[in-house]
Structures are given as structure tokens and as C-alpha cells.
């Protein structure tokens, strides 16, 4: 990140934090339909297993210090939902079984069986990734496999982050149909959240889900693989600072149940207005004590975190 962007982000953090003199409270549980603030494991990992791996899912769902898991979804060429953070696989985190080098591969261009016949991947979890063994490479997990484990823990929340990107992935209608099929085939009774990057996709996903009871989250702003997230976040923070209604308008125009974004892009007044509109606020990039405090002080209802057990918001925040 360039120095100018670093300075800008620091300035915006101070300015946005200064928009309120006191922490914002999460929504009342009766309004939010949540028993309490939710702590979800980023990539399903509690820090001791690779992100978006079956081992992470199995381990985290057994823990009492996480309310559920967040996993990333990309559709393969045969429309099978796979757990992957980016729309492609590359040598940065994946390798061929035969050891040959390869160029980045769009997941949408290859059938799921072929992907798992050729490649195994390893996505390090948070700050503990360096300590993980390279032997922990694994095939890409299907959503069906993940749900078959999660259904045994019906009180745990399942948060699906749909990686939809023009020209790079299949379209939102295909995602909606396949997600609905996976959820109903596994007879999922868990609380479910589904995140999409663009406003127009919210209603399309809701329509695809028919009568399945899931809440839809909208990214604010939309973050896409391969883009400069620091710059995108900084621009969104500027819009929020000068136009506090901007995030609220995005949620209302899309009919989203949740607005999800880093705290840097949200002023306290914006979160308060979201809550007044009965829209939940969720945040991510919570991987240390400072970012956790920011999430707590912003009144986040959903915190997607890499922080291990023992570090949570104070009871009065």
C-alpha cells in the first residue's frame, strides 16, 4: 500500500471514530432476531487449520467460543459450489499432484471433479499460517461436504460469502439456484446468512431461495479479487464521512438484511442509522486486539474474526 493511502486511511479512521463520543450498541436481540452478537470464524478456521478446509469446519463447529463459520463460495464449471476465497487457483496457494508448474486457472472454467483430480490447495489461517505444515494441502471442499458437517450443529450459524465477479465467475442466478439446492438437499436448519457484492444481486438471491429462511448481506463496498482493497476501502470511507446516509441508502435500496464491511468505511452515525432501519452491521478483517475493539465500538452485530479464544467484546459494548 502506498504511503499516501496509508496516511489517508489513518486520517479517516480518526475522523470516522470521532463521529460519536460513545460506542454504538448492537441491535436489540428482539429487533435483530439474534440472541446476541455473533462471532464467526473467518474461512471456518479458529486459527489452527487452513481456511475453507474440511478440517477447519469440523474443528471450529465443536468449539463454544465461535457462534458459527464464514466460508467463501465459488462455482466450478459444472456449477458445483466449492470453498475458495478467490475465483481462481494459482501456485500461490495450490499445487498440482504431479508437481508440474501451472498458470492461474479460473474455477468456473473447470469441472469440480477435474479440479480435485489435478490440484490440492492450502490457504493459511490468519497470523498462524506460517506455522502450518505444507502437508496440510487438501482438495477443494464442496459446499455439500461442508453442510453435511454443519447440519450436525443446528445452533451454529452458516455464513456464505458468494464470490461473484463479472467476467470471472458464473452469474448470480446460477449461484442462487445451486445454493438453494445445496441447502435444501442437506435439510439445513441452521441460521444462514448469504453475502453478495452488489445491490442488484440481493433480490435475485432472495428470489432463488424461494421460501428458505436466510438473511442476505450486502458488501459495502464491493471487494473483488485482484483489486486494490486499500484504495477501494479508502474511497468508501470518504463517501461515508461526507454522506453518512450512503451505507444506509445502499442497504435500503437493495433490501439487504445486513450490511457487511470493514469498520474503516463506517462512521458511528452510519451504524446507528442502519440499526434504526433494523439492518444489521457486520464486519471482517478482525485479526488483532485493536481491530476487535474497533468492531466492538462500532456496534457490529456480526464479527468475522481470526482471533482465537479468550478475546471478545466487553459485555457492555
HELIX and SHEET records of a PDB file:
HELIX    1   1 UNK A    3  UNK A   17  1                                  15    
HELIX    2   2 UNK A   29  UNK A   32  1                                   4    
HELIX    3   3 UNK A   42  UNK A   44  5                                   3    
HELIX    4   4 UNK A   54  UNK A   61  1                                   8    
HELIX    5   5 UNK A  107  UNK A  109  5                                   3    
HELIX    6   6 UNK A  112  UNK A  118  1                                   7    
HELIX    7   7 UNK A  126  UNK A  131  5                                   6    
HELIX    8   8 UNK A  134  UNK A  136  5                                   3    
HELIX    9   9 UNK A  143  UNK A  150  1                                   8    
HELIX   10  10 UNK A  172  UNK A  185  1                                  14    
HELIX   11  11 UNK A  199  UNK A  208  1                                  10    
HELIX   12  12 UNK A  229  UNK A  242  1                                  14    
HELIX   13  13 UNK A  245  UNK A  254  1                                  10    
HELIX   14  14 UNK A  263  UNK A  265  5                                   3    
HELIX   15  15 UNK A  268  UNK A  276  1                                   9    
HELIX   16  16 UNK A  289  UNK A  297  1                                   9    
SHEET    1   A 9 UNK A  81  UNK A  83  0                                        
SHEET    2   A 9 UNK A  68  UNK A  75 -1                                        
SHEET    3   A 9 UNK A  38  UNK A  41  1                                        
SHEET    4   A 9 UNK A 302  UNK A 305  1                                        
SHEET    5   A 9 UNK A 280  UNK A 286  1                                        
SHEET    6   A 9 UNK A 258  UNK A 260  1                                        
SHEET    7   A 9 UNK A 215  UNK A 219  1                                        
SHEET    8   A 9 UNK A 192  UNK A 196  1                                        
SHEET    9   A 9 UNK A 157  UNK A 162  1                                        
SHEET    1   B 2 UNK A  88  UNK A  89  0                                        
SHEET    2   B 2 UNK A 105  UNK A 106 -1                                        
SHEET    1   C 2 UNK A  94  UNK A  96  0                                        
SHEET    2   C 2 UNK A 119  UNK A 121 -1                                        
END                                                                             
